[in-house]
Amino acid sequence: MQMGFRWFGSDDDPIKLEQIKQIPGVKQVVAALFDVPVGDVWPKEKIAALKKQINDAGLEMDVIESVNIHDDIKIGKPSRDQYIENYKQSIRNLSEYGVKVICYNFMPIFDWLRTDLHYKLADNSNVLAFEADKLTDDPQEMIQNIKNNSKGYILPGWEPDRLAEIQRLFDAYKDVDAAKLTENLKYFLDAIIPVCEECDVRMAMHPDDPPRPLFGLPRIYKNRDDMVKIEELHESKYNGFTICTGSLGENPKNDVPAIIREFVKKDRAPFIHARNIKFMHGNGDFHEAPHLSSEGSLDMYEIMKAMHDSGFDGYVRPDHGRNIWGEDGRPGYGLYDRALGATYLNGLWEAIQKSNN
């Protein structure tokens, strides 16, 4: 297991690489180029500069999150072929600089959704939360709420250029149901996976978050059965998954440790987001929680044990956390609570290793 930490770059992240370096056990930075428009080729010079910056801080950059997929590919427009060619070239360019895993998602319009970016907990910290009855029928209103509460940060998956044309996107997706979206995913995978095999770069698809249809938009990676269907679209270990314990765990019917065991053993899970959530109201609503099992609804010990017992040797990072100790930065991506999470996860891993030995 290689522990990583997501970083949004020196221009848009108050967290410094020097601080990440001080987190015990963290050797990898999960990074991306946020100034390259979706659909464009990632230039080698920008990749090289990002890698050098990370390496100069004594850290590695094996995982990219994310190389976002243009909506024309998801919708299935004729223009998708050019965007796919650009994506293939980005894979080649990233492979030249040692990237081994690309995390991506295939969610229409919204990469993730929360109804509150600063939900207050009893300890006076605040977290991301989702409460279904706070959803409005108007996506524009929801977008405005998110933007107003983002602390001025550009949130991943909520880039202003896309959100500025939200009605056009909804119109473009009106005829895309789950079957059509799956068909378009297969078209994409059939095109890029041979390049991934040549370059030894593994694709790791992120689950839908939350794993339910919203605003009439289809969702195709919600559970174990969806994962089986996706792996069958193109049989290759390079067609893999990011197993996000929080996203999958948001549906209490999903047995997250069992999913980890199955897909790690099949060598289809090179990347894991390890986070905890807490259910509230008894109706599937949830808020993000500290990583400890006792603080949330997911058993993080069993999750880490499933990783260990199935022979997981890929990349993992703590995901989402509280704003604590006066921190007031990017919602969901503070330094302190994610650092505590990384330390806790490493402690569980060490204890499981030693108890097995």
Contacts in CASP RR format, 6 or more apart in sequence:
PFRMAT RR
TARGET T0000
AUTHOR 0000-0000-0000
METHOD contacts of the structure
MODEL  1
MQMGFRWFGSDDDPIKLEQIKQIPGVKQVVAALFDVPVGDVWPKEKIAAL
KKQINDAGLEMDVIESVNIHDDIKIGKPSRDQYIENYKQSIRNLSEYGVK
VICYNFMPIFDWLRTDLHYKLADNSNVLAFEADKLTDDPQEMIQNIKNNS
KGYILPGWEPDRLAEIQRLFDAYKDVDAAKLTENLKYFLDAIIPVCEECD
VRMAMHPDDPPRPLFGLPRIYKNRDDMVKIEELHESKYNGFTICTGSLGE
NPKNDVPAIIREFVKKDRAPFIHARNIKFMHGNGDFHEAPHLSSEGSLDM
YEIMKAMHDSGFDGYVRPDHGRNIWGEDGRPGYGLYDRALGATYLNGLWE
AIQKSNN
1 307 0 8 1.000
1 308 0 8 1.000
1 312 0 8 1.000
1 313 0 8 1.000
1 314 0 8 1.000
1 315 0 8 1.000
1 316 0 8 1.000
1 349 0 8 1.000
2 27 0 8 1.000
2 28 0 8 1.000
2 62 0 8 1.000
2 313 0 8 1.000
2 314 0 8 1.000
2 315 0 8 1.000
2 316 0 8 1.000
3 25 0 8 1.000
3 26 0 8 1.000
3 27 0 8 1.000
3 28 0 8 1.000
3 316 0 8 1.000
3 317 0 8 1.000
3 342 0 8 1.000
3 345 0 8 1.000
3 346 0 8 1.000
4 26 0 8 1.000
4 27 0 8 1.000
4 28 0 8 1.000
4 29 0 8 1.000
4 30 0 8 1.000
4 63 0 8 1.000
4 315 0 8 1.000
4 316 0 8 1.000
4 317 0 8 1.000
4 342 0 8 1.000
5 20 0 8 1.000
5 23 0 8 1.000
5 26 0 8 1.000
5 28 0 8 1.000
5 29 0 8 1.000
5 30 0 8 1.000
5 317 0 8 1.000
5 318 0 8 1.000
5 338 0 8 1.000
5 339 0 8 1.000
5 342 0 8 1.000
6 29 0 8 1.000
6 30 0 8 1.000
6 31 0 8 1.000
6 65 0 8 1.000
6 317 0 8 1.000
6 319 0 8 1.000
6 333 0 8 1.000
6 338 0 8 1.000
7 13 0 8 1.000
7 15 0 8 1.000
7 17 0 8 1.000
7 20 0 8 1.000
7 29 0 8 1.000
7 30 0 8 1.000
7 31 0 8 1.000
7 54 0 8 1.000
8 15 0 8 1.000
8 32 0 8 1.000
8 34 0 8 1.000
8 156 0 8 1.000
8 330 0 8 1.000
8 333 0 8 1.000
9 31 0 8 1.000
9 34 0 8 1.000
9 50 0 8 1.000
10 16 0 8 1.000
10 17 0 8 1.000
10 53 0 8 1.000
11 35 0 8 1.000
12 34 0 8 1.000
12 153 0 8 1.000
12 154 0 8 1.000
13 330 0 8 1.000
13 333 0 8 1.000
14 329 0 8 1.000
14 330 0 8 1.000
15 333 0 8 1.000
15 334 0 8 1.000
15 335 0 8 1.000
17 29 0 8 1.000
17 53 0 8 1.000
17 54 0 8 1.000
17 57 0 8 1.000
17 59 0 8 1.000
18 57 0 8 1.000
19 335 0 8 1.000
20 26 0 8 1.000
20 29 0 8 1.000
20 57 0 8 1.000
20 59 0 8 1.000
21 57 0 8 1.000
21 58 0 8 1.000
21 59 0 8 1.000
23 339 0 8 1.000
23 342 0 8 1.000
23 343 0 8 1.000
24 342 0 8 1.000
24 343 0 8 1.000
24 346 0 8 1.000
25 342 0 8 1.000
25 343 0 8 1.000
25 346 0 8 1.000
26 59 0 8 1.000
26 342 0 8 1.000
27 59 0 8 1.000
27 60 0 8 1.000
28 59 0 8 1.000
28 60 0 8 1.000
28 61 0 8 1.000
28 62 0 8 1.000
28 63 0 8 1.000
28 315 0 8 1.000
28 317 0 8 1.000
29 54 0 8 1.000
29 57 0 8 1.000
29 59 0 8 1.000
29 60 0 8 1.000
29 61 0 8 1.000
30 63 0 8 1.000
30 64 0 8 1.000
30 65 0 8 1.000
30 103 0 8 1.000
30 315 0 8 1.000
30 317 0 8 1.000
31 50 0 8 1.000
31 54 0 8 1.000
31 61 0 8 1.000
31 63 0 8 1.000
31 64 0 8 1.000
31 65 0 8 1.000
32 64 0 8 1.000
32 65 0 8 1.000
32 66 0 8 1.000
32 67 0 8 1.000
33 42 0 8 1.000
33 46 0 8 1.000
33 47 0 8 1.000
33 50 0 8 1.000
34 154 0 8 1.000
35 46 0 8 1.000
36 42 0 8 1.000
36 43 0 8 1.000
36 46 0 8 1.000
37 161 0 8 1.000
38 68 0 8 1.000
38 69 0 8 1.000
38 70 0 8 1.000
38 71 0 8 1.000
38 159 0 8 1.000
38 162 0 8 1.000
39 68 0 8 1.000
39 69 0 8 1.000
39 70 0 8 1.000
39 83 0 8 1.000
39 86 0 8 1.000
39 87 0 8 1.000
40 86 0 8 1.000
41 86 0 8 1.000
41 89 0 8 1.000
41 90 0 8 1.000
41 93 0 8 1.000
42 67 0 8 1.000
42 90 0 8 1.000
42 93 0 8 1.000
42 94 0 8 1.000
43 93 0 8 1.000
44 93 0 8 1.000
44 96 0 8 1.000
44 97 0 8 1.000
47 93 0 8 1.000
47 94 0 8 1.000
47 96 0 8 1.000
47 97 0 8 1.000
47 99 0 8 1.000
48 97 0 8 1.000
50 61 0 8 1.000
51 61 0 8 1.000
51 97 0 8 1.000
51 98 0 8 1.000
54 60 0 8 1.000
54 61 0 8 1.000
55 61 0 8 1.000
61 97 0 8 1.000
61 98 0 8 1.000
61 99 0 8 1.000
62 98 0 8 1.000
62 99 0 8 1.000
62 100 0 8 1.000
62 101 0 8 1.000
62 315 0 8 1.000
63 99 0 8 1.000
63 100 0 8 1.000
63 101 0 8 1.000
63 102 0 8 1.000
63 103 0 8 1.000
63 271 0 8 1.000
63 315 0 8 1.000
64 94 0 8 1.000
64 99 0 8 1.000
64 101 0 8 1.000
64 102 0 8 1.000
64 103 0 8 1.000
65 102 0 8 1.000
65 103 0 8 1.000
65 242 0 8 1.000
66 102 0 8 1.000
66 103 0 8 1.000
66 104 0 8 1.000
66 105 0 8 1.000
66 156 0 8 1.000
66 206 0 8 1.000
67 87 0 8 1.000
67 90 0 8 1.000
67 91 0 8 1.000
67 94 0 8 1.000
67 102 0 8 1.000
67 104 0 8 1.000
68 104 0 8 1.000
68 157 0 8 1.000
69 83 0 8 1.000
69 87 0 8 1.000
69 104 0 8 1.000
69 105 0 8 1.000
69 106 0 8 1.000
69 188 0 8 1.000
70 80 0 8 1.000
70 83 0 8 1.000
71 108 0 8 1.000
71 109 0 8 1.000
71 162 0 8 1.000
71 169 0 8 1.000
71 172 0 8 1.000
71 173 0 8 1.000
72 79 0 8 1.000
72 80 0 8 1.000
72 83 0 8 1.000
73 80 0 8 1.000
73 83 0 8 1.000
73 84 0 8 1.000
73 87 0 8 1.000
73 184 0 8 1.000
73 187 0 8 1.000
73 188 0 8 1.000
74 106 0 8 1.000
74 108 0 8 1.000
74 173 0 8 1.000
74 176 0 8 1.000
74 181 0 8 1.000
74 184 0 8 1.000
74 185 0 8 1.000
75 172 0 8 1.000
75 173 0 8 1.000
75 176 0 8 1.000
75 184 0 8 1.000
76 176 0 8 1.000
76 180 0 8 1.000
76 184 0 8 1.000
76 187 0 8 1.000
77 172 0 8 1.000
80 184 0 8 1.000
80 187 0 8 1.000
80 188 0 8 1.000
84 188 0 8 1.000
84 191 0 8 1.000
84 192 0 8 1.000
87 188 0 8 1.000
87 192 0 8 1.000
88 191 0 8 1.000
88 192 0 8 1.000
88 195 0 8 1.000
91 102 0 8 1.000
91 192 0 8 1.000
91 195 0 8 1.000
91 196 0 8 1.000
91 199 0 8 1.000
91 201 0 8 1.000
92 195 0 8 1.000
92 199 0 8 1.000
94 102 0 8 1.000
94 201 0 8 1.000
95 199 0 8 1.000
95 200 0 8 1.000
95 201 0 8 1.000
99 201 0 8 1.000
100 200 0 8 1.000
100 201 0 8 1.000
100 202 0 8 1.000
100 270 0 8 1.000
101 201 0 8 1.000
101 202 0 8 1.000
101 203 0 8 1.000
101 204 0 8 1.000
101 270 0 8 1.000
101 271 0 8 1.000
101 315 0 8 1.000
102 201 0 8 1.000
102 202 0 8 1.000
102 203 0 8 1.000
102 204 0 8 1.000
103 204 0 8 1.000
103 205 0 8 1.000
103 206 0 8 1.000
103 242 0 8 1.000
103 271 0 8 1.000
104 203 0 8 1.000
104 204 0 8 1.000
104 205 0 8 1.000
104 206 0 8 1.000
105 111 0 8 1.000
105 205 0 8 1.000
105 206 0 8 1.000
105 207 0 8 1.000
105 208 0 8 1.000
105 221 0 8 1.000
106 181 0 8 1.000
106 185 0 8 1.000
106 188 0 8 1.000
106 205 0 8 1.000
106 220 0 8 1.000
106 221 0 8 1.000
107 208 0 8 1.000
107 209 0 8 1.000
107 217 0 8 1.000
107 219 0 8 1.000
108 169 0 8 1.000
108 173 0 8 1.000
108 176 0 8 1.000
108 181 0 8 1.000
108 217 0 8 1.000
108 218 0 8 1.000
109 139 0 8 1.000
109 162 0 8 1.000
109 166 0 8 1.000
109 169 0 8 1.000
109 170 0 8 1.000
109 173 0 8 1.000
109 215 0 8 1.000
109 217 0 8 1.000
110 157 0 8 1.000
110 158 0 8 1.000
110 214 0 8 1.000
110 215 0 8 1.000
110 217 0 8 1.000
111 156 0 8 1.000
111 157 0 8 1.000
111 158 0 8 1.000
111 209 0 8 1.000
112 157 0 8 1.000
112 209 0 8 1.000
112 210 0 8 1.000
112 247 0 8 1.000
113 130 0 8 1.000
113 142 0 8 1.000
113 209 0 8 1.000
113 210 0 8 1.000
113 214 0 8 1.000
114 128 0 8 1.000
114 129 0 8 1.000
114 130 0 8 1.000
114 146 0 8 1.000
115 129 0 8 1.000
115 130 0 8 1.000
115 131 0 8 1.000
115 132 0 8 1.000
115 134 0 8 1.000
115 135 0 8 1.000
115 142 0 8 1.000
115 145 0 8 1.000
116 128 0 8 1.000
116 129 0 8 1.000
116 130 0 8 1.000
116 131 0 8 1.000
116 134 0 8 1.000
116 149 0 8 1.000
116 287 0 8 1.000
117 128 0 8 1.000
117 146 0 8 1.000
117 149 0 8 1.000
117 150 0 8 1.000
117 331 0 8 1.000
117 332 0 8 1.000
118 126 0 8 1.000
118 127 0 8 1.000
118 149 0 8 1.000
118 323 0 8 1.000
118 331 0 8 1.000
119 126 0 8 1.000
119 127 0 8 1.000
119 128 0 8 1.000
119 129 0 8 1.000
119 287 0 8 1.000
120 126 0 8 1.000
121 127 0 8 1.000
121 287 0 8 1.000
121 322 0 8 1.000
123 322 0 8 1.000
123 324 0 8 1.000
125 322 0 8 1.000
125 323 0 8 1.000
125 324 0 8 1.000
125 337 0 8 1.000
126 322 0 8 1.000
126 323 0 8 1.000
127 287 0 8 1.000
127 288 0 8 1.000
127 289 0 8 1.000
127 320 0 8 1.000
127 321 0 8 1.000
127 322 0 8 1.000
127 323 0 8 1.000
127 332 0 8 1.000
128 287 0 8 1.000
128 288 0 8 1.000
128 320 0 8 1.000
128 321 0 8 1.000
128 331 0 8 1.000
128 332 0 8 1.000
129 280 0 8 1.000
129 285 0 8 1.000
129 286 0 8 1.000
129 287 0 8 1.000
129 288 0 8 1.000
130 210 0 8 1.000
130 250 0 8 1.000
130 285 0 8 1.000
130 286 0 8 1.000
130 287 0 8 1.000
131 280 0 8 1.000
131 281 0 8 1.000
131 285 0 8 1.000
132 283 0 8 1.000
132 284 0 8 1.000
132 285 0 8 1.000
135 142 0 8 1.000
135 214 0 8 1.000
136 142 0 8 1.000
139 166 0 8 1.000
139 170 0 8 1.000
139 215 0 8 1.000
140 166 0 8 1.000
140 167 0 8 1.000
143 158 0 8 1.000
143 163 0 8 1.000
143 166 0 8 1.000
146 155 0 8 1.000
146 158 0 8 1.000
147 158 0 8 1.000
147 163 0 8 1.000
149 331 0 8 1.000
150 158 0 8 1.000
150 331 0 8 1.000
151 328 0 8 1.000
151 329 0 8 1.000
151 330 0 8 1.000
151 331 0 8 1.000
153 329 0 8 1.000
153 330 0 8 1.000
153 331 0 8 1.000
154 160 0 8 1.000
155 330 0 8 1.000
155 331 0 8 1.000
162 169 0 8 1.000
170 215 0 8 1.000
173 217 0 8 1.000
176 184 0 8 1.000
176 218 0 8 1.000
177 218 0 8 1.000
178 218 0 8 1.000
178 219 0 8 1.000
178 220 0 8 1.000
180 218 0 8 1.000
181 218 0 8 1.000
181 220 0 8 1.000
182 220 0 8 1.000
182 229 0 8 1.000
182 230 0 8 1.000
182 233 0 8 1.000
185 220 0 8 1.000
185 230 0 8 1.000
185 233 0 8 1.000
186 233 0 8 1.000
186 234 0 8 1.000
189 203 0 8 1.000
189 233 0 8 1.000
189 234 0 8 1.000
189 239 0 8 1.000
190 233 0 8 1.000
190 234 0 8 1.000
192 203 0 8 1.000
193 203 0 8 1.000
193 234 0 8 1.000
193 236 0 8 1.000
193 238 0 8 1.000
193 239 0 8 1.000
195 201 0 8 1.000
196 202 0 8 1.000
196 203 0 8 1.000
196 236 0 8 1.000
196 238 0 8 1.000
196 239 0 8 1.000
197 236 0 8 1.000
197 238 0 8 1.000
201 238 0 8 1.000
202 237 0 8 1.000
202 238 0 8 1.000
202 240 0 8 1.000
202 270 0 8 1.000
203 238 0 8 1.000
203 239 0 8 1.000
203 240 0 8 1.000
204 240 0 8 1.000
204 241 0 8 1.000
204 242 0 8 1.000
204 269 0 8 1.000
204 270 0 8 1.000
204 271 0 8 1.000
205 221 0 8 1.000
205 230 0 8 1.000
205 240 0 8 1.000
205 241 0 8 1.000
205 242 0 8 1.000
206 221 0 8 1.000
206 241 0 8 1.000
206 242 0 8 1.000
206 244 0 8 1.000
206 247 0 8 1.000
206 273 0 8 1.000
207 221 0 8 1.000
207 222 0 8 1.000
207 241 0 8 1.000
207 242 0 8 1.000
207 243 0 8 1.000
207 244 0 8 1.000
207 247 0 8 1.000
207 248 0 8 1.000
208 219 0 8 1.000
208 220 0 8 1.000
208 221 0 8 1.000
208 222 0 8 1.000
208 247 0 8 1.000
209 244 0 8 1.000
209 246 0 8 1.000
209 247 0 8 1.000
209 250 0 8 1.000
210 247 0 8 1.000
210 250 0 8 1.000
210 251 0 8 1.000
210 286 0 8 1.000
211 219 0 8 1.000
211 221 0 8 1.000
211 222 0 8 1.000
211 223 0 8 1.000
211 247 0 8 1.000
211 248 0 8 1.000
211 249 0 8 1.000
211 250 0 8 1.000
211 251 0 8 1.000
211 254 0 8 1.000
212 219 0 8 1.000
212 222 0 8 1.000
212 251 0 8 1.000
213 219 0 8 1.000
220 226 0 8 1.000
220 229 0 8 1.000
220 230 0 8 1.000
221 227 0 8 1.000
221 230 0 8 1.000
221 241 0 8 1.000
222 251 0 8 1.000
223 248 0 8 1.000
223 251 0 8 1.000
223 253 0 8 1.000
223 254 0 8 1.000
224 254 0 8 1.000
224 255 0 8 1.000
224 258 0 8 1.000
224 259 0 8 1.000
224 262 0 8 1.000
227 241 0 8 1.000
227 259 0 8 1.000
227 263 0 8 1.000
227 268 0 8 1.000
230 239 0 8 1.000
230 240 0 8 1.000
230 241 0 8 1.000
231 239 0 8 1.000
231 240 0 8 1.000
231 241 0 8 1.000
231 266 0 8 1.000
231 268 0 8 1.000
233 239 0 8 1.000
237 267 0 8 1.000
237 268 0 8 1.000
239 268 0 8 1.000
240 263 0 8 1.000
240 268 0 8 1.000
240 269 0 8 1.000
240 270 0 8 1.000
241 263 0 8 1.000
241 268 0 8 1.000
241 269 0 8 1.000
241 271 0 8 1.000
242 269 0 8 1.000
242 271 0 8 1.000
242 272 0 8 1.000
242 273 0 8 1.000
243 256 0 8 1.000
243 259 0 8 1.000
243 260 0 8 1.000
243 263 0 8 1.000
243 269 0 8 1.000
243 271 0 8 1.000
243 272 0 8 1.000
243 273 0 8 1.000
244 272 0 8 1.000
244 273 0 8 1.000
244 275 0 8 1.000
244 319 0 8 1.000
245 256 0 8 1.000
245 260 0 8 1.000
245 272 0 8 1.000
245 273 0 8 1.000
245 274 0 8 1.000
245 275 0 8 1.000
245 276 0 8 1.000
245 298 0 8 1.000
245 300 0 8 1.000
245 303 0 8 1.000
246 256 0 8 1.000
246 273 0 8 1.000
246 275 0 8 1.000
246 276 0 8 1.000
246 277 0 8 1.000
246 298 0 8 1.000
246 319 0 8 1.000
247 273 0 8 1.000
248 254 0 8 1.000
248 256 0 8 1.000
248 259 0 8 1.000
249 256 0 8 1.000
249 277 0 8 1.000
249 297 0 8 1.000
249 298 0 8 1.000
250 277 0 8 1.000
250 284 0 8 1.000
250 286 0 8 1.000
252 279 0 8 1.000
252 284 0 8 1.000
252 297 0 8 1.000
256 298 0 8 1.000
256 303 0 8 1.000
256 306 0 8 1.000
257 299 0 8 1.000
257 302 0 8 1.000
257 303 0 8 1.000
257 305 0 8 1.000
257 306 0 8 1.000
258 306 0 8 1.000
260 269 0 8 1.000
260 272 0 8 1.000
260 303 0 8 1.000
260 306 0 8 1.000
260 307 0 8 1.000
260 310 0 8 1.000
260 312 0 8 1.000
261 306 0 8 1.000
261 309 0 8 1.000
261 310 0 8 1.000
263 269 0 8 1.000
264 306 0 8 1.000
264 307 0 8 1.000
264 310 0 8 1.000
264 311 0 8 1.000
264 312 0 8 1.000
265 310 0 8 1.000
265 311 0 8 1.000
269 312 0 8 1.000
270 314 0 8 1.000
270 315 0 8 1.000
271 314 0 8 1.000
271 315 0 8 1.000
271 316 0 8 1.000
272 307 0 8 1.000
272 312 0 8 1.000
272 314 0 8 1.000
272 315 0 8 1.000
272 316 0 8 1.000
272 317 0 8 1.000
273 316 0 8 1.000
273 317 0 8 1.000
273 319 0 8 1.000
274 291 0 8 1.000
274 300 0 8 1.000
274 303 0 8 1.000
274 304 0 8 1.000
274 316 0 8 1.000
274 317 0 8 1.000
274 318 0 8 1.000
274 319 0 8 1.000
274 345 0 8 1.000
275 288 0 8 1.000
275 291 0 8 1.000
275 318 0 8 1.000
275 319 0 8 1.000
275 320 0 8 1.000
275 321 0 8 1.000
276 288 0 8 1.000
276 289 0 8 1.000
276 290 0 8 1.000
276 291 0 8 1.000
276 292 0 8 1.000
276 293 0 8 1.000
276 295 0 8 1.000
276 296 0 8 1.000
276 297 0 8 1.000
276 298 0 8 1.000
276 300 0 8 1.000
277 286 0 8 1.000
277 287 0 8 1.000
277 288 0 8 1.000
277 289 0 8 1.000
277 296 0 8 1.000
277 297 0 8 1.000
277 298 0 8 1.000
278 286 0 8 1.000
278 287 0 8 1.000
278 288 0 8 1.000
278 289 0 8 1.000
278 295 0 8 1.000
278 296 0 8 1.000
278 297 0 8 1.000
279 285 0 8 1.000
279 286 0 8 1.000
279 297 0 8 1.000
280 286 0 8 1.000
280 287 0 8 1.000
286 297 0 8 1.000
288 320 0 8 1.000
288 321 0 8 1.000
288 322 0 8 1.000
288 332 0 8 1.000
289 295 0 8 1.000
289 296 0 8 1.000
289 297 0 8 1.000
290 296 0 8 1.000
290 321 0 8 1.000
290 322 0 8 1.000
290 337 0 8 1.000
290 340 0 8 1.000
290 341 0 8 1.000
291 300 0 8 1.000
291 318 0 8 1.000
291 321 0 8 1.000
291 340 0 8 1.000
291 341 0 8 1.000
291 344 0 8 1.000
291 345 0 8 1.000
292 300 0 8 1.000
292 344 0 8 1.000
293 299 0 8 1.000
293 300 0 8 1.000
293 301 0 8 1.000
300 344 0 8 1.000
300 345 0 8 1.000
300 348 0 8 1.000
301 348 0 8 1.000
301 352 0 8 1.000
304 345 0 8 1.000
304 348 0 8 1.000
304 349 0 8 1.000
304 352 0 8 1.000
305 352 0 8 1.000
307 316 0 8 1.000
307 349 0 8 1.000
308 349 0 8 1.000
308 352 0 8 1.000
308 353 0 8 1.000
308 356 0 8 1.000
316 345 0 8 1.000
317 342 0 8 1.000
318 338 0 8 1.000
318 339 0 8 1.000
318 341 0 8 1.000
318 342 0 8 1.000
318 345 0 8 1.000
319 338 0 8 1.000
320 332 0 8 1.000
320 333 0 8 1.000
320 338 0 8 1.000
321 332 0 8 1.000
321 333 0 8 1.000
321 334 0 8 1.000
321 337 0 8 1.000
321 338 0 8 1.000
322 332 0 8 1.000
322 337 0 8 1.000
323 329 0 8 1.000
323 331 0 8 1.000
323 332 0 8 1.000
323 334 0 8 1.000
323 337 0 8 1.000
324 336 0 8 1.000
324 337 0 8 1.000
325 336 0 8 1.000
327 334 0 8 1.000
327 335 0 8 1.000
327 336 0 8 1.000
END
